[in-house]
Amino acid sequence: MENGQLKLVKNTKKNKFYKVAITISAILILAACIAFVTVYFSTEEIEVTGNNTYTQGEIVQAVQEQYYVDNTLVMVVENHVFDQTYLPFIENISMSFGDSHTLKIKVKEKLRAGVFEYMGKNVYFDSEGIALESRNYLFSGVPVVTGVEFNTLVLGKEIPVDGDYFDTIISITKKITTYDLDISEIHFEEENDITLVSGKFEIYIGSTAYLDSKMSKISEVLAAVSEERKKGTIDMHLYTDKKNIITYSK
């Protein structure tokens, strides 16, 4: 002590002890949290809803192939952060908890506008005319498109056809869905010369004029004709909103 002043000396050993204790405590708490999340949210079951054409197995496999973690909490958080679709004709996937061990996946699928048969495969395209998927089989409810010419077809790219075929195809496909029609084929003789196939019946609608009115009538006409006939041609090309002209021939 000099000139009546006190000199304070820090207890460095005690400070170091506190720092080490705090660090160890933080590590232990973090480890406990990680262990809790790992065990409590471990995935034991995956439930899929909303899928129509993709099977549950296809969706689960696609999810597990991309940044998959076997933990429901991590997957739900990941789903909310990133825009995940996993498969070509899935528009949106949302994930949530059933319970801590159950991952719930809700699927919203895109419309398959149609399918071209190309080199022994069924190539499905979307509403933009982009070839997205190749399959060995046909999905029910997706019409095969025939009579449209193109030279090449590459998955992930727009199908190179001349004219406005895709606008017409999309319009027809949407109305098939709206009126719940069983149409297996859309055939073009020319861009505005169209025949639909339902079972063994051909439905000649001609141009796209009065398309909604024609499509809305098909179910009723098929029901009436099929009572007596097993196959034939239904001609609707002269049908308008004012002229109910529909003919049938063997």
C-alpha positions in Angstrom: 0.0 0.0 0.0 1.4 3.3 -1.1 0.0 6.8 -0.4 -3.0 5.3 1.3 -4.3 3.5 -1.9 -5.6 -0.1 -2.1 -4.5 -2.2 -5.0 -7.2 -4.7 -6.2 -5.9 -8.0 -7.6 -8.2 -10.2 -9.8 -8.6 -13.8 -8.9 -7.8 -15.2 -12.3 -8.1 -18.9 -11.2 -11.6 -18.3 -10.0 -12.6 -16.5 -13.2 -11.2 -19.4 -15.4 -13.1 -21.9 -13.3 -16.4 -20.0 -13.9 -15.7 -19.8 -17.7 -14.9 -23.5 -17.9 -18.0 -24.4 -15.9 -20.3 -22.2 -18.1 -18.8 -23.7 -21.2 -19.2 -27.3 -20.0 -22.8 -26.5 -18.9 -23.6 -25.1 -22.3 -22.2 -28.1 -24.1 -24.1 -30.5 -21.8 -27.4 -28.5 -22.3 -26.8 -28.5 -26.1 -26.0 -32.2 -26.1 -29.1 -32.9 -24.1 -31.3 -30.9 -26.5 -29.8 -32.7 -29.5 -30.4 -36.0 -27.8 -33.9 -35.1 -27.0 -34.7 -33.9 -30.5 -33.0 -36.9 -32.1 -34.9 -39.4 -29.9 -38.2 -37.7 -29.4 -38.7 -36.7 -33.1 -37.2 -39.8 -34.7 -39.3 -40.8 -37.8 -41.1 -44.1 -37.4 -43.9 -43.6 -39.9 -44.6 -41.5 -43.0 -48.2 -40.8 -44.1 -49.0 -39.4 -47.6 -52.3 -37.8 -48.6 -53.5 -35.9 -51.7 -51.7 -38.1 -54.2 -53.7 -39.3 -57.2 -51.3 -40.7 -59.8 -48.1 -41.0 -57.8 -48.1 -43.9 -55.3 -47.2 -43.4 -51.7 -44.1 -45.5 -52.3 -42.9 -43.2 -55.2 -43.4 -40.1 -53.1 -41.6 -41.5 -50.0 -38.7 -42.7 -52.1 -38.4 -39.3 -53.8 -38.4 -37.5 -50.5 -35.8 -39.9 -49.0 -33.5 -39.4 -51.9 -33.2 -35.6 -51.4 -31.7 -34.1 -48.3 -33.6 -36.6 -46.1 -33.1 -36.7 -42.3 -34.7 -39.4 -40.3 -36.3 -36.8 -38.0 -39.8 -35.3 -38.2 -38.9 -31.9 -36.7 -35.9 -31.4 -39.1 -38.0 -32.4 -42.1 -40.9 -30.1 -41.2 -38.5 -27.1 -40.7 -36.7 -28.0 -43.9 -40.0 -28.1 -45.8 -41.0 -24.6 -44.5 -37.6 -23.1 -45.5 -37.1 -24.7 -48.9 -39.5 -25.0 -51.9 -39.6 -28.7 -52.4 -41.5 -30.6 -55.1 -39.4 -33.8 -55.5 -41.3 -35.2 -58.6 -42.1 -33.6 -62.0 -45.9 -33.5 -61.6 -46.0 -32.3 -58.0 -46.9 -28.7 -57.6 -46.5 -28.5 -53.9 -45.7 -30.6 -50.8 -46.4 -29.6 -47.2 -45.1 -31.5 -44.2 -46.5 -31.6 -40.7 -46.6 -33.8 -37.6 -49.0 -36.6 -37.0 -47.3 -37.1 -33.7 -43.6 -36.7 -32.9 -42.7 -39.9 -34.7 -45.1 -39.5 -37.7 -44.3 -37.3 -40.7 -47.4 -36.3 -42.6 -46.9 -35.3 -46.3 -49.7 -33.6 -48.1 -49.3 -33.6 -51.9 -50.8 -31.3 -54.5 -50.2 -32.7 -58.0 -50.0 -30.8 -61.3 -52.4 -31.6 -64.2 -50.9 -34.0 -66.7 -52.2 -32.2 -69.8 -51.6 -35.3 -72.0 -49.2 -37.9 -73.2 -47.4 -38.6 -76.5 -46.2 -42.1 -77.4 -42.6 -41.6 -78.4 -40.0 -44.3 -79.1 -41.9 -46.9 -77.2 -42.4 -44.7 -74.1 -45.3 -42.7 -72.8 -44.1 -39.1 -72.4 -46.3 -36.9 -70.2 -46.3 -33.1 -70.7 -47.7 -30.2 -68.6 -49.8 -27.2 -69.5 -46.8 -25.4 -70.9 -46.1 -28.2 -73.4 -43.0 -29.2 -71.5 -42.1 -33.0 -71.5 -41.7 -33.8 -67.8 -42.0 -37.6 -67.4 -41.5 -40.8 -69.2 -43.3 -44.0 -68.2 -43.8 -47.5 -69.5 -47.6 -47.4 -68.8 -50.5 -45.0 -69.2 -52.2 -43.2 -66.3 -56.0 -43.5 -66.5 -57.7 -40.1 -67.1 -54.8 -38.7 -69.1 -55.6 -38.7 -72.8 -53.1 -39.9 -75.5 -52.6 -37.1 -78.1 -52.2 -38.3 -81.7 -51.9 -36.6 -85.0 -49.4 -34.0 -83.8 -46.0 -34.0 -85.5 -42.7 -33.3 -84.0 -39.1 -34.4 -84.7 -37.5 -34.6 -81.3 -38.6 -34.8 -77.7 -36.4 -34.1 -74.7 -37.4 -34.4 -71.1 -37.4 -31.0 -69.3 -37.9 -29.1 -72.5 -40.8 -27.7 -74.5 -42.0 -30.1 -77.2 -41.3 -28.5 -80.6 -44.6 -28.4 -82.4 -46.0 -25.8 -84.8 -49.2 -24.0 -84.1 -51.4 -23.7 -81.0 -52.0 -27.4 -80.4 -51.1 -27.1 -76.7 -53.6 -24.3 -76.0 -56.3 -26.6 -77.5 -55.1 -29.7 -75.7 -55.1 -27.8 -72.3 -58.6 -26.5 -73.0 -59.9 -30.0 -73.8 -58.1 -31.6 -70.8 -59.5 -29.1 -68.3 -63.0 -29.7 -69.6 -62.5 -33.5 -69.4 -61.8 -33.0 -65.7 -64.6 -30.5 -65.3 -67.2 -32.8 -66.8 -65.7 -36.0 -65.5 -65.4 -37.5 -69.0 -63.7 -40.8 -69.9 -61.6 -39.7 -72.8 -58.7 -41.9 -73.8 -57.5 -40.1 -76.9 -57.4 -36.6 -78.5 -56.7 -37.0 -82.2 -55.9 -34.1 -84.6 -56.3 -34.4 -88.3 -55.4 -30.8 -88.4 -55.0 -28.1 -85.7 -58.7 -27.3 -85.8 -60.1 -30.7 -86.8 -60.4 -32.8 -83.6 -61.8 -36.2 -82.7 -62.1 -37.6 -79.2 -62.2 -41.3 -78.3 -64.2 -42.7 -75.4 -64.2 -46.5 -75.2 -65.2 -47.7 -78.7 -67.0 -44.4 -79.6 -65.3 -41.7 -81.6 -66.6 -38.2 -81.0 -66.0 -35.8 -83.8 -66.1 -32.3 -82.5 -64.4 -30.6 -85.4 -63.1 -27.1 -84.4 -62.9 -25.6 -81.0 -65.9 -23.4 -81.6 -68.5 -23.9 -78.8 -66.0 -26.2 -77.2 -67.5 -25.9 -73.7 -71.0 -26.5 -74.9 -69.9 -29.6 -76.9 -67.9 -31.0 -74.0 -70.7 -30.5 -71.6 -73.0 -32.6 -73.8 -70.7 -35.6 -74.3 -71.6 -37.5 -71.2 -75.4 -37.2 -71.9 -74.9 -38.2 -75.6 -72.7 -41.2 -74.7 -75.2 -42.4 -72.1 -78.1 -42.2 -74.7 -76.2 -43.9 -77.5 -74.6 -46.7 -75.5 -78.0 -48.0 -74.4 -78.4 -49.4 -77.9 -74.9 -49.3 -79.4 -71.5 -50.6 -78.4 -69.4 -48.5 -80.8 -69.8 -45.9 -83.5 -69.1 -42.2 -84.4 -70.8 -39.3 -82.8 -70.6 -36.2 -84.9 -70.9 -32.9 -83.1 -69.0 -30.6 -85.4 -72.2 -28.6 -86.4 -73.3 -28.2 -82.8 -73.7 -24.6 -81.5 -75.4 -23.0 -78.6 -78.5 -22.4 -80.8 -78.4 -25.5 -83.0 -78.5 -28.9 -81.2 -77.1 -30.8 -84.2 -75.6 -34.2 -83.2 -75.6 -37.2 -85.4 -74.6 -40.8 -84.9 -73.3 -43.4 -87.4 -72.0 -47.0 -87.0 
